[in-house]
Amino acid sequence: MAELKYLPAGIRLHLKEIIYKLTDDLSKYYYFHFEDIPTGLKAEKILKKENIKSIPTPNEIFEDCGVTILTTEKELIKKLLDKEKINYEIWIIENKKFKKIEGDLTAKSCKI
């Protein structure tokens, strides 16, 4: 379970994920995964003016918790994150399974 200070963000992300799953095909996006919750929230804030979606990190990417950014604009988002020196991995859904295509993070546990 994530630290309690991240609980409101987690609830917000889960609600957004439900809406996205009902209204969009999430398999068409690039999934940007970050090493921890604070980094994911920072990336979300930096990228809020871009065409992104943010959701809790899918268990297939990281079994603990986290923030994942979804986008169809991979190169633009990479450029903006690299400018801010934010580390990430990029995943896609291929044949109904998650596949990492870039990056190599050691994600930190958020269990308390």
Residue pairs with C-beta under 8 A, 6 or more apart in sequence:
1 65
1 110
1 111
1 112
2 10
2 37
2 65
2 110
2 111
2 112
3 37
3 110
3 112
4 112
6 37
6 41
6 65
6 110
9 37
9 41
9 67
10 56
10 65
13 54
13 55
13 56
13 67
14 55
14 56
16 53
16 54
16 55
17 55
17 56
20 26
20 53
20 55
20 70
24 53
26 53
26 55
26 70
26 93
27 93
27 96
28 72
29 53
29 70
29 71
29 72
29 92
30 70
30 71
30 72
30 74
30 77
30 90
30 91
30 92
30 101
31 58
31 61
31 68
31 69
31 70
31 90
31 91
31 92
31 93
31 98
32 43
32 68
32 69
32 70
32 71
32 77
32 81
32 88
32 89
32 90
33 40
33 57
33 61
33 62
33 66
33 68
33 88
33 89
33 90
33 91
33 103
33 105
33 107
34 40
34 43
34 66
34 67
34 68
34 86
34 87
34 88
34 105
34 107
35 87
35 105
35 106
35 107
35 108
36 66
36 107
36 108
36 110
37 65
37 66
37 67
37 110
39 67
39 86
39 87
40 54
40 57
40 66
40 67
40 68
40 69
41 67
42 84
42 86
43 67
43 69
43 81
43 84
43 86
43 88
44 52
44 54
44 67
44 69
46 80
46 81
46 84
46 86
47 69
47 71
47 77
47 80
47 81
50 71
50 73
50 76
50 77
50 80
51 71
51 72
51 73
52 69
52 70
52 71
52 77
53 69
53 70
53 71
54 67
54 68
54 69
54 70
55 67
55 68
55 70
56 65
56 66
56 67
56 68
57 64
57 65
57 66
57 67
57 68
58 68
58 98
60 97
60 98
61 68
61 89
61 91
61 98
61 100
62 107
64 107
64 109
64 110
64 111
65 110
66 107
66 110
69 77
71 77
74 90
78 88
78 90
81 88
87 103
87 105
88 103
88 105
89 100
89 102
89 103
89 104
89 105
90 100
90 101
90 102
90 103
91 98
91 99
91 100
91 101
92 98
92 99
92 101
93 99
